[in-house]
Amino acid sequence: MTTVELSVTGMHCASCASLIEEVLAEQPGLVAAEVDLASERAQVTFDDTVTDLGAVQAVIAELGYGSSPRGDPAAPPT
C-alpha cells in the first residue's frame, strides 16, 4: 500500500472535493481518498500492485482539476 498527499488545484466548493472523493473511490486499487477543500489537499491510499500515482492523477485531471505530490518539488504538476 502507498499513501500520498497531493496538492489539488481548481476546486471552488465542497461539491468539487466530494466529486473527486467519489470518483477516486470507484477506481480499482484505491483504498481511501480524503479531499479537503480548505487546504487544497488530497490524501490517497492505493494498492500499488493494482494502480499507481499517475493513474490517480489522471483521474483527477479528467475531472478538470490539477494535482501534484506534496513535499516533492521535483514532481511536475498535472
N, C-alpha and C positions, 0 to 999 in steps of 0.2 A: 504494500500500500504506500502511496505517496500523497502527502498533503502539501499544497502550495497556496500561498497567499498572493492574490492578484490585485493590481490596481485596475479599476474598471471606469472607463470614461463614457460620457454620453447619457448617463442616467439623469432623468429630470424629476421623477416622482417615485413613490413607493411601488407603484404598479410596474415600473421598469425593473426594479430589484426583484419583485415577485416573479415576473415573467422569466428572467434569467434563471432564478432558482428552479422554477417549474420545468423549464426546458432541459436544464442540465440534469435534473433528477431522472429524466426519461432516457438518458444516454447510457448505453451499455458500459459497464465497468465503473460508473460513477457511484461512489458510496455515499457521499454527502456533499452538499453545496449550501453555503450560507453567504448571502449577499447583503451588504449594509450600504444603504444609500448615503447616509450622512458622512461616512468615512470613505466612500467610493472604493470599497474593498470587497473582495470575494475570497472565501476560503473554500477550497475544493479538495476532496479526498477521493482518489481513484485507484483502482486496481491497475497497476502499470503492466500487468500481463495481458490486459484487455484493451486499454486505451492509453493515451499519452497526453501531455500538456498541450501539444499542438492541436490535437483534436478538440480538447476543451476550449481552447482559444478560438478555434474555427467556429464552434457552435455559437460562442458569444458574438463573434464578428457577423455571422449570418443574421443575428437578431438586430444588428446595427450599432453595436457597442464596441469600444476598443478595450483591450486588456493587455497587461504586461506583468510579468512576475515582479513582485515587490522584493527589494533587497538584492537584486541582481542587475546592476547598472549596465552590464554588457548585453542584456537581453533586449532585442528590438521590440518596440511596441507593435501591436497588431491592430 
